[in-house]
Amino acid sequence: MATTDIVTAPAEPPEAPAKRSGGLSPLTRYLLVRLALIIPMLVILVTMVFVLMRVIGDPISAALGGRLGPEEIAERKAAAGLDRPLLTQYWEYMSGLVQGDFGRTLTDNRPVSEILVENGAATLELSFWALLVAFAVGVPLGRMAARYRDRFPDVLLRLFAILVYAAPVFFVGLLLKLAFTPFGWPSSGRASTSVELALTDVSPQTHIMIIDAILYGDTGYILDVLQHAVLPAIALGLLTGGVFLRLIRVNLLQTLRMDYVTAARARGVNERRVMNRHAFRNALVPVVTVMGLQIALLLGGAILTETTFEWKGLGYQLAEYLIRRDFLAVQGIVTLIALIVCAASFLIDVIVAFVDPRVRF
């Protein structure tokens, strides 16, 4: 019987998995896309600010009209470049922004970048203290509200969250001043006058009062700066603290209903450990996400807070230049606030991407 040899073709090597474009991980691609999206966002925001400042009319006439004659007004326009076509002004303004030049103020002829450095540090410091207050209020009270769901403490805390969020920040500030000023608590400025004068000699000067006081090395100055920061931080921080309280409560209640939490309870894990190790960490992820939006809320509230407590930050200066109708200074300050919001939004995206592995493209 003839035999036939069965010749089998050699097996083809398995097809290599398609390599990701550029060899980038999903996390890296996600962050690069988020970074790329910031550019058009910034261009749109800066363009809107530029156009709105021109829609109201001629900034020179608005700020100095009635105090200078027509010839002097024309000279000021030519010096500021406001007599040129609008597109030319826009191009020059955008080119200056790329180089860090925000222009000069009309009323006191100061570089806007100088104002942003000095007063921006004050707003940054106030926002930091306010965030500390927001976390100190929102996180523990949110946990307590979730623990006592639909009972009296929960109802009371929810009413408190609505109240502090809905109350105007300047009204809260005025109440705090009325309540604490009779007891000698400082309620205006970033520090006592003598302390501010002494801290101008610190080198290098950061314009962040608490850091300058630490560099100076005087404990009394540090305490003075901290005392001046308490009331403004509470007034501004309660606004965000109410948001955090409700977010922590809602997300904790949702997390406590998840299967892995039920499984932990079934294994006999005590309730405190379930809350701390299993539920609370996951409930913080949405809070970190919302923090990016709260930065804009803090900066908006800082305008009223700084005006109420005479805290000389960006909000205080913005109000001053609005009163003077110095719209070139207003344009620079609002542009910087837009840049800060965009940068904070990207930073929050980075943090969330590392905290929550589900955030990927």
Summary of the structure (lengths in Angstrom):
residues: 361
radius of gyration: 27.8
end to end distance: 63.5
largest distance: 120.7
contacts: 1094
relative contact order: 0.14
helix: 74%
strand: 1%
